[in-house]
Amino acid sequence: MDLLRLITPDFDIEVADVDEKKVTDNILQKNADQPFIQMATLLVEQLAKQKAEKTFIANPDAIIIGADTVVLFKDRILGKPTDEAEAFAMLRSYFGQTHSVITGVHIMNTTHRKNFSVKTEVTFWEWSDTIEEQVLKYIRSGSPMDKVGAYGIQEMPSIWVKEVKGDYTSVIGLPISHVNQALMTLYPHT
């Protein structure tokens, strides 16, 4: 992850085996009376925490950073598209609209923990025939298929973004300045 290299060149990336559907269903069920944005925030923070804790078991001497990102649009949590048609529908829906991206982060070692999230709003330009051609090209590249919300803002979709309110790197998947501040606070001499 290029963003983390801005803080340290010495890290490993591990994929934590967390049942995201189970966590999602549990959070949504237990917090059904909460505002949608609050539920989504709880969800990403819980997923980040579980990923960090799972990774920590095998790496008890390390500082662990767990993260999870969701895209919210019209009171829906958007995951990764299941096919090209769904990718197109997701991408098409953003144009002329604003959607939110929330990234939850959990930082931990044997002595310290910090759990937080960062919300960013992304507005796309209006739809046009030229943009439709670009979207179809992007979908044909296969890139949207492994992205929450069907896009990576650091890729071709950056040309469709009219405005970002908040932390741009959070939309990529790791709010790096917030992570850096947390690390400096938790581990000032590291």
Stockholm file with secondary structure:
# STOCKHOLM 1.0

chainA/1-190         MDLLRLITPDFDIEVADVDEKKVTDNILQKNADQPFIQMATLLVEQLAKQKAEKTFIANPDAIIIGADTVVLFKDRILGKPTDEAEAFAMLRSYFGQTHSVITGVHIMNTTHRKNFSVKTEVTFWEWSDTIEEQVLKYIRSGSPMDKVGAYGIQEMPSIWVKEVKGDYTSVIGLPISHVNQALMTLYPHT
#=GR chainA/1-190 SS CHHHHTTCSCCCCCCCCCCHHHHHHHHHHHTTTSCHHHHHHHHHHHHHHHHHHHHHHHCTTSCEEEEEEEEECSSCEECCCSSHHHHHHHHHHHBTSEEEEEEEEEEECSSCEEEEEEEEEEEECCCCHHHHHHHHHHHHTTGGGGSGGGCCTTSGGGGGEEEEESCHHHHHTCCHHHHHHHHHHHCTTC
#=GC SS_cons         CHHHHTTCSCCCCCCCCCCHHHHHHHHHHHTTTSCHHHHHHHHHHHHHHHHHHHHHHHCTTSCEEEEEEEEECSSCEECCCSSHHHHHHHHHHHBTSEEEEEEEEEEECSSCEEEEEEEEEEEECCCCHHHHHHHHHHHHTTGGGGSGGGCCTTSGGGGGEEEEESCHHHHHTCCHHHHHHHHHHHCTTC
//
